[in-house]
Amino acid sequence: MSCTKFFQTLICLYLLITISTACSPAATPTIEPTSPPPLAATPQPTPTPGPTSTAQPSATLTSTQPLSPDSNPFPLLEPGPYMSGRRSYSLQDASRGNRPVGITVYYPAIRPPGSSSRFPKLDAQPDLSGAPYPLILSSTKMAADLAPYLISHGFTWVSVNKLDTYAHMEEQMYEQPLDILFALDQVAVNPPEGLEGMIDAEHAGTIGYSFDGYNSLAMSGARIDPEFYQVQCTRPDATTEAIQTAMSSFNCGPADNWDEFSTSAGEISTPGDDGLWQPMTEARISAVMPLAGEGWWLFGERGLASADKPTLIIVATNDQLYNENVLIYNHLGSPDKTLISFIGPGHMMIYNEEYKARMAHFAVAFFGYHLQGHEDLAWYYSEDFISKHEDLAWGEYYGE
């Protein structure tokens, strides 16, 4: 590795590790998964408002005729009829030693007269006019970037607080997906107080970027392949060596004490007849959107082949941290899968407002199709749509 590339990698490592998500509220007494009292909101200070939009809300795009990208290149970025409300709750997972799982719930809210802000309003009055609304799941770090876009088009969003990047493979590889699944189960069994009837947890999707992209990939139905992982740690093949980077959280630390690592994972580490761990997903999750994530070392070809959820992967063509997305896509077992390449940017494109907005457009289209049943929205992440944009590529990008 050249000195230049080495120091570039170290800089990226520093950026990822030092950026952290907001702290979650303090834990409250354990909430059991069956017949608990309603979730009570955790009081929080009102945040400083962010940028506002002066655009007037438009109707959710459900027409049978797609809008022309020539007049509006990414039309689903136009806000829908709802503003976004926000409430936070504190939970504990009794099945994992009372592990604290703080969540933030974003939901369609009634817009006050004269308001044009897209910034989520704390404790805003819920808008029940279109309820129940399909559910999106992620870390709160991801929700802070994209939730207002999707809420405006008639979704709810439950995010888990304090989830963030980690530098090496560790228990977070299974704890974070299990946190998200626990949050899903809680809002399904025990609707949050004041938001009864708002969340359609039977139609749920997951989305995540980078570390959270791995979480979303894990909920595609992909399964950890312990044999593959341990073999790659001792005798990596050419494919694995080609994607190694200093930033990869998939390193070989746990391989030195695999029995202890797998025991700590609990039931999911129970191998099936094929030797693979149990999938970290459930039937209520209908579609997943892993963005610029990773997972090859841990899942391998057999584990990825187990994926069965509709999947949309977005990758930056110059992502030098997690450059395995095409490899993951090619081996993903999901019969309904899409890969969209953003030509030019690197892994940190999530901090570019234009790229972030485009991801929101594709999320509205993808989840609008799979969770809301708007068949016309499939056009907005189709090959025909992508072909109209010179800086996007359908599938793997091979260059000029």
C-alpha positions in Angstrom: 0.0 0.0 0.0 1.4 3.5 -0.9 2.0 6.1 1.8 -0.7 8.3 0.2 -3.3 5.6 0.2 -2.3 4.6 3.8 -2.8 8.1 5.1 -6.1 8.6 3.1 -7.4 5.5 4.8 -6.3 6.7 8.3 -8.1 10.0 7.6 -11.3 8.2 6.7 -11.0 6.0 9.8 -10.7 9.1 11.9 -13.8 10.7 10.3 -16.0 7.7 10.8 -15.0 7.0 14.4 -15.3 10.6 15.5 -18.8 11.1 14.1 -21.3 9.9 16.6 -25.0 9.9 16.8 -27.0 11.8 19.4 -27.3 10.2 22.9 -30.5 8.2 23.6 -32.7 9.0 26.6 -32.0 7.2 29.9 -33.5 3.7 30.3 -36.8 3.1 32.0 -38.0 -0.1 33.7 -38.1 -3.1 31.4 -41.0 -3.3 28.9 -42.0 -6.9 28.3 -42.9 -7.9 24.8 -46.4 -9.1 25.8 -49.2 -7.0 27.2 -47.1 -4.1 28.6 -48.5 -0.6 29.4 -48.3 1.9 26.5 -44.9 3.3 25.7 -44.6 6.7 27.4 -42.7 9.4 25.6 -39.4 10.6 27.1 -39.3 14.4 27.5 -36.6 16.0 25.4 -35.5 19.6 24.8 -36.7 21.1 21.6 -33.8 21.1 19.1 -32.6 24.1 17.2 -34.5 24.2 13.9 -32.6 23.2 10.8 -33.1 24.6 7.3 -36.7 25.0 6.1 -38.3 24.4 2.7 -40.5 27.1 1.1 -42.0 24.6 -1.3 -45.7 24.0 -0.9 -46.6 20.4 0.0 -47.9 18.4 -3.0 -50.0 15.3 -3.1 -48.2 12.0 -2.8 -47.1 10.8 -6.2 -49.4 7.9 -7.0 -50.5 8.7 -10.6 -50.3 6.1 -13.3 -48.2 8.4 -15.5 -44.6 8.9 -14.4 -43.5 12.6 -14.2 -40.9 13.6 -16.7 -37.4 13.7 -15.3 -36.6 16.4 -17.9 -38.8 18.9 -16.0 -38.0 17.6 -12.5 -34.9 15.3 -12.3 -35.8 13.8 -8.9 -39.5 14.5 -8.5 -40.0 12.5 -5.3 -38.0 15.1 -3.4 -41.0 17.4 -3.6 -42.5 17.2 -0.1 -45.7 15.3 0.4 -48.7 16.5 2.3 -47.4 15.7 5.8 -45.0 17.4 8.1 -42.9 15.3 10.5 -43.4 14.8 14.2 -40.9 13.3 16.6 -41.1 11.5 20.0 -38.6 9.4 21.9 -39.1 6.4 24.2 -36.9 4.3 26.5 -37.0 0.5 26.3 -35.1 -2.4 27.7 -34.7 -5.8 26.1 -35.2 -8.3 29.0 -34.0 -11.2 26.7 -30.6 -9.6 26.5 -29.9 -8.7 30.1 -32.1 -5.6 30.1 -30.1 -4.1 27.3 -31.2 -0.4 26.9 -32.8 0.3 23.6 -33.8 3.9 23.2 -35.9 4.7 20.1 -37.0 7.8 18.3 -40.4 7.7 16.4 -41.0 10.0 13.5 -44.6 10.2 12.2 -46.9 12.2 9.9 -48.1 15.2 11.7 -50.7 18.0 11.1 -49.0 21.0 9.6 -49.8 24.3 11.4 -51.2 27.0 9.2 -48.4 28.9 7.5 -45.7 26.4 8.4 -43.4 25.2 5.6 -40.6 23.6 7.8 -39.5 20.0 7.1 -37.6 19.8 10.3 -39.3 17.2 12.7 -41.4 19.0 15.4 -41.2 17.5 18.9 -44.6 16.1 20.1 -46.4 17.4 17.0 -50.1 16.4 16.7 -50.3 13.1 14.7 -52.1 13.2 11.4 -54.4 10.2 11.3 -55.9 11.0 7.9 -53.9 8.3 6.1 -53.2 6.0 9.1 -51.8 3.4 9.6 -48.6 4.3 7.8 -45.9 1.7 6.7 -42.8 1.6 8.9 -39.2 2.3 8.1 -36.5 1.0 10.6 -32.9 2.2 11.0 -30.4 3.8 13.4 -31.3 7.3 14.5 -28.1 8.5 12.7 -29.7 7.4 9.4 -33.2 8.7 10.4 -31.8 12.2 11.1 -30.7 12.4 7.4 -33.7 10.9 5.6 -36.7 10.5 7.8 -38.4 13.9 7.0 -38.4 13.1 3.3 -40.2 9.8 3.7 -42.5 11.0 6.5 -43.9 13.7 4.2 -45.0 10.9 1.8 -46.9 8.9 4.4 -44.5 6.7 6.3 -43.6 6.2 9.9 -40.1 5.7 11.0 -38.7 4.0 14.2 -34.9 4.5 14.8 -32.7 3.1 17.5 -30.6 5.7 19.3 -26.8 5.4 20.0 -26.1 3.0 17.1 -22.9 4.1 15.4 -19.9 2.9 13.6 -17.3 0.7 15.2 -13.7 0.1 14.1 -13.4 -3.7 14.5 -15.6 -6.7 14.3 -17.3 -7.2 17.6 -20.7 -7.9 19.3 -22.2 -4.9 17.5 -22.3 -7.1 14.4 -25.4 -8.9 15.9 -26.4 -6.5 18.7 -27.3 -3.7 16.4 -29.6 -5.7 14.1 -31.2 -7.3 17.2 -31.8 -3.8 18.6 -33.7 -2.9 15.5 -35.7 -6.1 15.5 -36.6 -5.5 19.2 -37.8 -2.0 18.4 -40.0 -3.4 15.6 -41.5 -6.0 17.9 -42.2 -3.4 20.6 -44.0 -0.9 18.5 -46.0 -3.7 16.9 -47.1 -5.3 20.2 -47.2 -2.1 22.2 -48.0 1.0 20.1 -46.4 4.1 21.6 -48.6 6.2 23.8 -50.3 9.0 21.8 -49.4 7.3 18.5 -52.0 4.4 18.6 -53.2 3.5 15.1 -50.3 5.4 13.4 -47.8 2.6 12.7 -48.4 -0.2 10.3 -45.7 -2.6 11.6 -46.9 -5.4 9.4 -45.4 -3.6 6.4 -41.9 -2.6 7.4 -38.7 -1.9 5.6 -35.1 -1.2 6.7 -32.5 1.3 5.5 -29.0 2.2 6.6 -25.7 3.7 5.4 -22.2 2.3 6.0 -22.3 0.5 9.4 -26.1 0.8 9.3 -26.0 -0.5 5.7 -24.7 -3.7 7.2 -27.6 -3.8 9.6 -30.0 -3.5 6.7 -28.2 -6.2 4.8 -28.4 -8.5 7.8 -32.2 -8.1 7.8 -32.4 -9.2 4.1 -32.3 -12.8 5.3 -28.6 -13.1 4.8 -27.0 -15.5 7.3 -23.6 -15.5 9.0 -21.4 -18.3 7.7 -18.9 -19.1 10.5 -16.9 -21.6 8.5 -16.3 -19.1 5.7 -15.4 -16.3 8.1 -12.8 -18.5 10.0 -11.3 -19.9 6.8 -10.9 -16.3 5.4 -9.1 -15.3 8.6 -6.5 -18.0 8.2 -6.3 -18.5 4.4 -8.0 -15.6 2.7 -8.8 -16.3 -0.9 -8.1 -13.8 -3.8 -11.7 -12.4 -3.7 -11.5 -11.6 0.0 -8.0 -10.1 -0.3 -9.1 -7.8 -3.0 -11.7 -6.1 -0.8 -9.6 -5.8 2.4 -9.2 -2.3 3.7 -7.9 -0.9 6.9 -11.4 0.4 7.7 -13.2 -2.9 7.4 -14.9 -3.8 10.6 -14.7 -7.4 9.4 -11.4 -8.4 10.9 -10.2 -11.6 12.5 -10.4 -10.6 16.2 -13.3 -12.9 17.1 -11.8 -15.8 15.2 -9.3 -16.3 18.0 -12.1 -17.1 20.4 -15.0 -18.0 18.2 -16.8 -20.2 20.7 -17.1 -17.4 23.2 -18.2 -14.9 20.5 -20.9 -17.2 19.1 -22.2 -18.1 22.6 -22.7 -14.4 23.4 -24.8 -14.1 20.2 -27.4 -16.4 21.7 -30.1 -18.1 19.7 -29.1 -16.6 16.3 -25.8 -18.5 16.5 -27.6 -21.8 16.6 -26.5 -23.4 13.3 -28.9 -24.9 10.8 -28.3 -28.1 8.9 -26.1 -26.1 6.6 -24.0 -24.7 9.4 -25.2 -21.1 8.9 -26.4 -19.0 11.7 -30.1 -18.1 11.9 -31.2 -15.1 9.9 -31.5 -11.7 11.7 -34.9 -10.8 10.2 -38.6 -11.5 10.4 -41.7 -11.7 8.2 -42.9 -8.2 8.9 -39.8 -6.8 7.1 -40.8 -6.6 3.4 -37.9 -4.7 1.8 -34.4 -3.6 2.7 -32.1 -0.8 1.4 -28.4 -1.3 2.3 -26.5 1.8 1.3 -22.7 1.7 1.0 -22.4 -1.2 3.5 -20.4 -4.3 3.8 -20.8 -8.0 4.8 -18.8 -10.2 2.5 -16.4 -11.5 5.2 -19.2 -12.5 7.6 -21.9 -13.8 5.2 -19.9 -15.1 2.2 -21.5 -16.6 -0.9 -23.6 -19.2 1.0 -24.9 -16.7 3.6 -25.8 -14.0 1.0 -27.6 -16.6 -1.1 -30.1 -17.0 1.8 -31.3 -13.4 1.4 -34.9 -13.3 0.2 -36.2 -9.8 0.8 -36.5 -7.3 -2.1 -33.3 -5.3 -1.9 -32.0 -1.9 -3.3 -28.3 -1.3 -2.9 -26.7 2.0 -3.6 -22.9 2.3 -4.0 -20.4 5.1 -4.7 -18.1 4.1 -7.5 -15.0 5.4 -5.6 -15.9 4.0 -2.3 -12.5 2.8 -1.0 -13.6 1.9 2.4 -16.3 -0.6 1.6 -15.7 -1.7 -2.0 -17.5 -5.0 -1.8 -21.1 -3.9 -2.6 -21.0 -5.2 -6.2 -19.7 -8.5 -4.9 -22.5 -8.6 -2.3 -25.1 -7.7 -4.9 -23.9 -10.4 -7.3 -24.2 -13.2 -4.7 -27.4 -11.9 -3.0 -30.1 -14.5 -3.2 -33.0 -12.1 -3.3 -35.0 -12.6 -6.6 -36.0 -8.9 -6.6 -32.7 -6.9 -6.3 -31.4 -3.6 -7.7 -28.0 -2.0 -7.7 -27.7 1.8 -8.4 -24.2 3.3 -8.8 -23.5 6.9 -8.0 -20.6 7.8 -10.4 -17.7 9.7 -8.9 -18.2 10.1 -5.2 -16.5 8.1 -2.4 -17.8 6.6 0.8 -18.4 10.0 2.5 -21.1 11.0 -0.1 -23.6 10.8 2.7 -22.4 14.2 3.9 -23.2 15.8 0.5 -26.7 17.2 0.5 -27.3 16.5 -3.2 -26.3 12.8 -2.9 -28.3 12.5 0.3 -31.4 14.0 -1.4 -31.0 11.5 -4.3 -30.9 8.6 -1.8 -34.1 10.0 -0.3 -35.8 10.0 -3.7 -34.9 6.4 -4.3 -36.1 5.5 -0.8 -39.5 7.1 -1.4 -39.8 5.2 -4.7 -38.6 1.8 -3.4 -40.6 1.8 -0.2 -43.5 3.4 -1.9 -43.7 0.5 -4.3 -43.0 -2.3 -1.8 -44.7 -1.0 1.4 -47.4 1.3 0.1 -48.3 -0.6 -3.0 -47.9 2.3 -5.4 -46.9 0.4 -8.5 -46.1 3.5 -10.5 -43.3 4.5 -8.2 -41.2 1.5 -9.3 -40.4 3.6 -12.4 -38.4 6.1 -10.3 -35.7 3.6 -9.5 -35.9 1.7 -12.8 -33.2 1.2 -15.5 -35.1 3.7 -17.7 -35.1 6.3 -15.0 -31.4 5.8 -14.2 -30.5 6.0 -17.9 -31.7 9.6 -18.0 -28.9 10.7 -15.5 -25.3 10.8 -16.7 -23.9 10.5 -13.2 -25.8 7.4 -12.3 -25.3 3.8 -13.6 -27.7 0.9 -13.5 -25.9 -2.0 -11.9 -22.2 -2.2 -11.8 -20.3 0.8 -13.3 -17.5 -0.2 -15.7 -16.3 3.4 -16.5 -16.3 5.2 -19.8 
